[in-house]
Amino acid sequence: MSNKIEALKRLSNENGVIAALAIDQRGSLKKMLAQAANKESNEEDIVEFKKVISKELTPYASAILLDPEYGWPAAKVRADNAGLLVAYEKTGYDTTEPGRMPDLLPTWSAKRLKEAGADAVKFMLYYDVDEPDEINLKKQAFVERIGDECVAEDMPFFLELMSYDAKIADNKSREYAQVKAHKVNEMIKEFAKPIYNVDVLKVEVPIIMDFVEGYGTKEPVYTKEEALELFQEQDKATNGVPYIFLSAGVPAKVFQDTLRLAHEAGSTFNGVLCGRATWRHSIEPFATEGKQKAIEWCDTVGRQNIEDLNDVLSQTATSWESKMLVHE
């Protein structure tokens, strides 16, 4: 068995499903903590918060996603059952030129992440399928290089794909809901190609639940039948590459309903990497009342969030193993 397959098993539960917790946020987490505390947050707060989340919640997750900048102390206190994914990208993107160009953390490589204890590399890419080739060809080459690094280290490459439209500022708007499936599914189709050596695609759902008839609170953009069709298109676009859903910070129940809808459509998704939907309401007690209050929140509400999600996954997600054997 290859090291890559063994690593994927460490990141999965006993059913071959990735039920992972994400807390690789850096800039956004700093802002959330500062806002909740109503003061400037410091690096120590970020490190401590990640440690609390890791220690208290990884007993119920199959893996945790952390970052090399603040996350190593949290990685050390994770539960024995939890595998470790580590982010390779710099937080955010280059705002000095069009195209949301990515960059890598300059003192890390796939080799170094592996030597430090990572089971897999995660890289996040912002991508608008409708931007000019001069932008997207650069991004494609960038991903190819990371894929090659991971092949050399025989470790899994998780590619997180974040869609956007260069002309639409709000990606939760009705206007974006009308183009989201096109943006998400065409991007998946590109990066599911073998040339990128992606082992697991971490993707958005192709809809915005708020605009699905019978689910959301807003005037619908899609009927339930149309939403199901978009999930089917997405599944086909993955071309047999294992894929997991990101939560995009939606409330826990909305995310669970989304997974049920995907399953109803016949999606063969292989798990989740769920961050803010699980832990975001622990920020306030941590920032205003201290670490102990955050621990209490994690041991009650946070644990319940994960256990509810695990229950939904047991009914909806499928194992990556058969896909990976074909993919290999």
C-alpha positions in Angstrom: 0.0 0.0 0.0 1.4 3.4 -0.9 2.2 6.0 1.7 -0.4 8.2 0.1 -3.2 5.7 0.7 -2.0 5.0 4.3 -2.1 8.8 4.9 -5.6 9.1 3.5 -6.7 6.3 5.8 -5.3 8.3 8.8 -7.4 11.3 7.7 -10.6 9.2 7.4 -13.0 7.5 9.8 -13.6 3.7 9.8 -16.0 4.1 6.8 -13.4 5.7 4.5 -15.1 9.1 4.9 -13.2 12.3 5.7 -14.9 13.9 8.6 -12.4 16.7 9.2 -12.3 19.9 11.2 -10.8 23.0 9.6 -9.1 25.7 11.6 -6.4 27.0 9.2 -7.9 30.5 9.3 -5.3 33.2 10.0 -6.2 36.7 9.0 -10.0 36.1 9.3 -9.6 34.4 12.7 -7.5 37.3 14.0 -10.3 39.7 13.0 -13.0 37.6 14.5 -11.1 37.3 17.8 -10.3 41.1 17.9 -14.0 42.0 17.1 -15.3 39.7 19.9 -12.8 41.0 22.5 -13.2 44.6 21.2 -9.4 44.9 21.3 -6.4 44.1 19.1 -5.9 40.3 19.1 -2.4 39.0 19.4 -0.6 35.9 18.1 -0.8 34.2 21.5 -4.6 34.4 21.4 -4.7 32.8 17.9 -2.4 29.9 19.0 -4.4 29.3 22.2 -7.7 29.3 20.5 -6.6 26.8 17.9 -5.2 24.6 20.7 -8.6 24.6 22.5 -10.5 23.7 19.3 -8.0 20.9 18.5 -7.8 19.4 21.9 -11.5 19.5 22.6 -13.0 18.6 19.2 -10.6 16.3 17.5 -11.8 13.3 19.5 -14.9 13.5 17.4 -13.3 14.2 14.0 -11.2 12.1 11.6 -8.7 14.8 11.0 -7.9 18.5 11.5 -6.7 21.1 9.1 -4.2 23.6 10.5 -1.7 26.1 9.3 2.1 26.2 9.8 2.1 29.8 11.1 0.0 29.3 14.3 -1.1 25.7 14.1 1.7 23.4 15.2 1.0 23.7 19.0 -2.6 22.8 18.2 -1.4 19.8 16.1 0.5 18.5 19.1 -2.6 18.4 21.3 -5.0 16.7 18.8 -6.5 13.4 19.6 -4.6 10.2 18.5 -7.4 9.2 16.1 -7.2 12.5 14.1 -5.0 12.8 11.0 -3.3 16.1 10.2 -3.8 18.3 7.1 -1.6 21.4 6.8 -2.2 24.5 4.6 0.6 25.4 2.2 -0.8 28.8 1.0 -0.3 32.2 2.4 -3.6 33.5 3.8 -5.6 35.7 1.4 -4.4 36.6 -2.0 -2.4 39.3 -3.9 -4.6 42.5 -4.0 -2.1 44.5 -6.0 -3.1 43.0 -9.3 -6.2 41.5 -10.8 -6.9 37.8 -10.6 -6.5 37.0 -6.9 -3.1 35.4 -7.4 -2.1 32.9 -4.8 1.3 32.5 -3.1 3.0 29.8 -1.0 4.4 30.1 2.5 8.0 30.9 1.7 9.7 28.8 4.3 7.7 25.6 3.7 7.6 22.9 1.0 5.6 19.6 0.7 8.8 17.8 2.0 9.1 20.1 5.0 5.4 19.8 5.9 5.7 16.0 5.7 8.8 16.0 7.9 7.0 18.2 10.4 4.2 15.6 10.7 1.6 16.5 8.1 -0.3 13.6 6.6 -1.4 15.8 3.6 -0.9 19.1 2.0 -3.8 21.5 1.4 -3.7 24.4 -1.0 -6.5 26.9 -1.5 -7.0 28.5 -4.9 -9.4 31.4 -5.8 -10.5 30.8 -9.4 -12.9 32.5 -11.8 -13.4 30.3 -14.9 -14.4 33.4 -16.9 -11.2 35.5 -16.2 -8.7 35.8 -19.1 -6.3 33.0 -19.9 -3.3 35.1 -18.9 -4.6 34.8 -15.3 -5.9 31.3 -15.3 -3.0 29.7 -17.1 -0.7 31.0 -14.4 -2.9 29.5 -11.7 -3.0 26.1 -13.6 0.8 26.0 -13.7 0.9 26.9 -10.0 -1.3 23.9 -9.1 0.7 21.6 -11.4 3.9 22.4 -9.5 2.3 21.7 -6.1 0.8 18.4 -7.5 4.3 17.4 -8.6 5.8 18.2 -5.2 3.2 15.9 -3.5 3.8 13.1 -6.0 7.5 13.3 -5.2 6.7 13.0 -1.4 4.0 10.3 -2.0 1.6 12.4 0.1 -2.0 13.4 -0.6 -2.7 16.7 -2.3 -6.0 18.4 -1.2 -6.9 21.2 -3.5 -9.5 23.7 -2.1 -11.3 25.5 -4.9 -12.9 28.9 -4.1 -15.1 30.3 -6.9 -15.7 34.0 -7.5 -16.8 36.4 -10.2 -14.4 39.3 -10.8 -17.5 41.5 -11.5 -19.7 40.5 -8.5 -18.6 41.7 -5.1 -20.9 39.7 -2.9 -20.7 35.9 -3.3 -23.8 35.4 -1.1 -26.0 37.6 -3.4 -28.8 36.6 -5.7 -26.7 37.7 -8.6 -24.0 35.3 -7.6 -26.4 32.5 -6.9 -27.4 32.6 -10.6 -23.9 31.9 -11.8 -22.4 29.9 -8.9 -23.0 26.4 -10.4 -21.3 27.4 -13.6 -18.3 28.9 -11.7 -18.0 25.9 -9.3 -18.6 23.0 -11.7 -16.5 24.3 -14.6 -13.6 24.9 -12.2 -13.9 21.4 -10.8 -13.9 20.0 -14.3 -10.5 21.7 -14.9 -8.8 20.6 -11.8 -10.1 17.0 -11.8 -7.8 16.5 -14.8 -4.9 14.0 -14.1 -2.2 16.6 -15.0 -2.8 18.3 -11.6 -2.3 15.1 -9.5 -5.0 16.2 -7.1 -6.0 13.4 -4.7 -9.0 15.1 -3.0 -10.9 18.1 -4.2 -12.3 20.4 -1.5 -15.2 22.1 -3.1 -18.1 24.4 -2.5 -21.6 23.2 -3.1 -22.9 24.4 -6.5 -25.9 26.3 -5.0 -26.7 28.8 -2.3 -29.2 27.2 0.0 -30.9 30.5 0.8 -32.1 30.6 -2.8 -33.4 27.0 -3.0 -37.2 26.8 -3.1 -38.5 25.2 0.1 -35.2 25.7 2.0 -34.2 29.3 1.9 -35.7 32.5 3.1 -35.2 34.5 -0.1 -37.0 34.5 -3.4 -35.8 31.3 -5.1 -33.3 31.1 -7.8 -33.6 27.4 -8.1 -36.4 24.9 -7.6 -35.4 21.8 -5.6 -35.3 19.8 -8.9 -32.9 22.3 -10.4 -30.7 22.2 -7.3 -30.6 18.4 -7.5 -29.5 18.5 -11.1 -26.7 21.0 -10.3 -25.4 18.5 -7.7 -25.5 15.8 -10.3 -23.5 17.9 -12.7 -21.0 18.6 -10.0 -20.6 14.9 -9.3 -20.0 14.2 -13.0 -17.5 17.1 -13.2 -15.2 15.5 -10.5 -14.5 12.7 -13.1 -14.0 10.1 -10.3 -11.6 12.2 -8.2 -12.5 12.0 -4.5 -14.2 15.2 -3.3 -15.3 16.7 0.0 -17.5 19.7 0.8 -16.4 22.9 2.7 -19.0 24.5 4.9 -18.3 28.1 3.8 -19.2 29.3 7.3 -23.0 28.6 6.9 -24.8 27.6 10.1 -24.5 24.0 11.2 -28.1 23.0 10.4 -27.9 24.6 6.9 -24.8 22.7 6.1 -26.4 19.4 7.3 -29.5 20.1 5.1 -27.2 20.8 2.2 -25.4 17.4 2.6 -28.8 15.6 2.7 -29.8 17.4 -0.5 -26.5 16.4 -2.2 -27.1 12.8 -1.1 -30.7 12.9 -2.5 -29.2 14.0 -5.8 -26.9 11.0 -5.9 -23.7 12.9 -5.1 -20.8 10.5 -4.3 -19.0 13.0 -2.1 -16.5 11.6 0.4 -16.8 13.8 3.4 -16.3 17.3 4.6 -13.8 19.8 5.9 -15.9 21.9 8.2 -14.6 24.9 10.0 -16.7 27.9 11.1 -20.0 26.0 10.9 -18.6 23.9 13.8 -16.7 26.2 16.1 -17.4 29.9 15.3 -19.7 30.5 18.3 -16.8 29.5 20.7 -15.0 32.7 19.7 -17.1 35.0 21.8 -16.7 33.1 25.1 -13.0 32.6 24.5 -12.5 36.3 23.7 -14.8 37.8 26.4 -14.7 35.2 29.3 -11.5 33.2 28.7 -10.2 29.9 27.7 -12.2 27.8 30.2 -15.5 29.1 28.9 -14.5 28.2 25.3 -13.6 24.7 26.5 -17.0 24.4 28.1 -18.7 25.5 24.8 -16.6 23.0 22.8 -17.4 20.2 25.2 -21.2 20.8 24.8 -22.3 22.8 21.8 -19.2 22.2 19.7 -19.2 18.4 20.4 -22.9 18.3 19.5 -22.3 20.1 16.2 -19.7 17.6 15.2 -21.7 14.6 16.4 -24.8 15.8 14.5 -22.6 16.3 11.4 -21.0 12.8 11.8 -24.5 11.4 12.0 -25.5 13.1 8.7 -22.2 11.9 7.1 -22.9 8.3 8.1 -26.2 8.6 6.1 -24.9 10.6 3.1 -21.2 10.4 2.4 -19.4 7.6 0.6 -15.9 6.1 1.0 -13.1 7.5 -1.2 -11.4 4.1 -1.4 -12.9 2.8 -4.6 -12.3 6.1 -6.4 -8.7 6.3 -5.2 -7.9 2.7 -6.5 -9.2 3.8 -9.9 -7.5 7.2 -9.6 -4.1 5.5 -8.7 
